[in-house]
Amino acid sequence: MKSSFIPQEDRKKLLDFFLETNGEVIDLSLTREMLKPYFDLVLNVLDTNQVATLVGAVSEYILITNYGWKKNGEIGNEKGYDATDEEGKKYEIKSMSDETKTHYVAYDHLSKGGKYDILSILHFSKKRVSHIPSWEINKFIDENTLPGRKSKSLRLCFDDEIFTKRGKIRKKSLFLSLFLKYEDKQFNF
C-alpha cells in the first residue's frame, strides 16, 4: 500500500515547484541535482509526516507565487513569518491535507503569535485557502483557551456542522467559521 495520495501525473508538477522560487528558475546545488532521479521513487514511500512536510513546502510555494508575495529569507521562519506582500504585511503560511487525517492546523501560537499580520492556511487536498488577520487569531485564542491551558488548537474540519439545532455555532466549529469568514473563494491552483 502506498502512503502517498499524489497521482503520478502530478508528481512532475511537484518537482517543478521545488525547482522554482518566486517564479524564477534557480540554479540547483549539487545536492539538489543528485536528488532529482530519486524524487518519484521516494514520493511512493514517504510516511505521513514526510508528506505533510512536502505539502507544506509546496503550499508555501503556491501561495507565494499565486499572490505575488516575497519569501522571507532562505529558511522562511527565522523571523516568525514566511512571506511579505508589497505593502509589507507579514504572512505566516500553514498547510493541511487529507493525507495526515488530522483536523488540526499545525500552529503554535505561543511561538508565532505577534510575529505576523495574516495567518494563511491552505488545505492542499481541498484547494481552499483563508487569510485570517492576526487580531482575529489572537481573539480566537483568548476567548477559547480553556482554564489551565496555555493555548487553543485550531480545529478545521469542513465536514463539521457549523450550527447546532438551536442556531448556535458549535464549539468544535468555531475555527471553521473563522476560516470561512476570510476564505478566498476565487483561489485556485
N, C-alpha and C positions, 0 to 999 in steps of 0.2 A: 504494500500500500504506500503510495506517495504522500509525503507530508505537504507538498506544495499544491495550492489551488490555481496557480497561474498557468493558463493554457500555453501550449508550445508556441503558437503564433505570436503571443505577447512577450515571450522571453527576449527576443531580439530587441523589441522596443525598450525593455527594461535595461538591457545592456547599453543602448544608446543614451538613456537618461544619465547613466553614470559617466559616459564619455563626454558629456557636455556640462558647462557651467554658465549660468546666466546667458544662455543662447549661443555661446561661443565654444567651439570645439577646443579642448585643451590638449596640450602635448602630454602623452601618457608617460608616467615614470616607468622604469624597467619593471618594477614590481607589478604595476597595473597591466602592462603588456603581457607579462608572464601569466597573469590570472585569466586573461580573455579565453583561452582554449578550454578552461575548466568551468566557465560560467554555467553552461547548460547542464553539465554533469552535477555540479554542486546544487543547483536550484532544485533538482529532483530529490535530494536527500536532506535538505535543510529541516531542522526541527522548528517548532512553532515560534520559539523565541528568536531564532535566526531569521525567520520570515518576517517577524514583527520589526526587526532591525532594518531589513531590506525595505519593507513597506514604509518605514519612517524616512529613510533616505530618499526614496522615490517620491513620497508625498511632499517632502520639503522641496525637492526639485520642481515638482508640478506646480505648487503654489507660487514659488518664486518666479518661475518663468511665465505662468499664466497672468499674474498680476503686475509683472514688471518690477518686482522688489529687488533689492540688493542683498546678497547673502552677507551675514555678519561674520567675517573672518574665515579662516581656514577650517576651524573646528565648528564655529557657529554658536556655541553655548558659553564661551568664555565670559560674556557679559550678561548672561541670563536671558538672551533672546536670539532668534535665528535669522531675522531679516529686518530690513527697514524699507519704507516706501519713499517717494520723492519728497514728502512733507516731513520726513524724519520720524514718523511713527514706528515704534518697535513692535515686531510680531514674534510671538512665541508660537511655534508650529508643533502640533501634536497630531498623531495619526492613529487610526484604528482599522481593523479589518475583521472579516468573519473568520479568518484563519485562527485567531487566538481564542475564540469562543468566550471572551470576557466582555462585559458590558461597561467596563470602567476605563476611562481615559487615563493613560499613564502620566499623571501630572502630580507634582509635589509643590503645593502652594507655599510651604514653608521655605523652600529654596528658590522658587520662581516668582512668588508674589512681589509686586513693586518694581520688577525689572523690565516689564514690557507694557505696552499700551493696549495691545489686542491679542487675545488668545485665539488662534486659528486652528480649528480641528477639522481634519479631512478624514471622513470614513471612506477608505480606499475602495472597499468592496461595493459600497452603495453609491459611490461617486457623489457624495454630499459633503458640503463644506459650510462652516459657520465661522463668523469673525466676531467674537464676543469681547466687548470693551472690558478692560481690566477692572474698572469700578464695579461692573456687574458681577464679575467673578468674585471680587472682594466681598461684595454684599451677599452673594450666594453662600460663600464660605462662612461669613459672620453669622448669618441667620440660620444656617442649617448644621453647624457643627454641634454635635452632642456634648453635654457636660462631661468633662474628664477626658475628652479627645483633643488632639492638637489641631486637627483639620478635618475637612469633609471630602469624601471621594466624589468624583464627577461621574455619575452613572448615566450612560447613554444607550438606551435600547429602543430602537424605532418601532418595535412590536408592542411596546407597553401602551396601555390605555392611558391617556393623559388625565381624564376626568373620572371622578367617582360617579356613582348613580345620582348623587345629590348635587353634582356640578362643581365639586371642589377639585383642585389639582391634587392628584395622588402624590404622596411624598416621594415615592420612588421615581416619579416622572418629572420632578421639579427641574432637573438639569436638562432633560429633553425639551421642556417648554422653553428654556433659555436658548438652547441650540436653535430651535425652530424660529424663535423671535429674530435671530440675527443670521439665519441661513441665507446664503447667496443662491437663490433659485435659478439664476442664469448660468451658474458654474457648470462646466463640462470639460472633460478631458478624454 
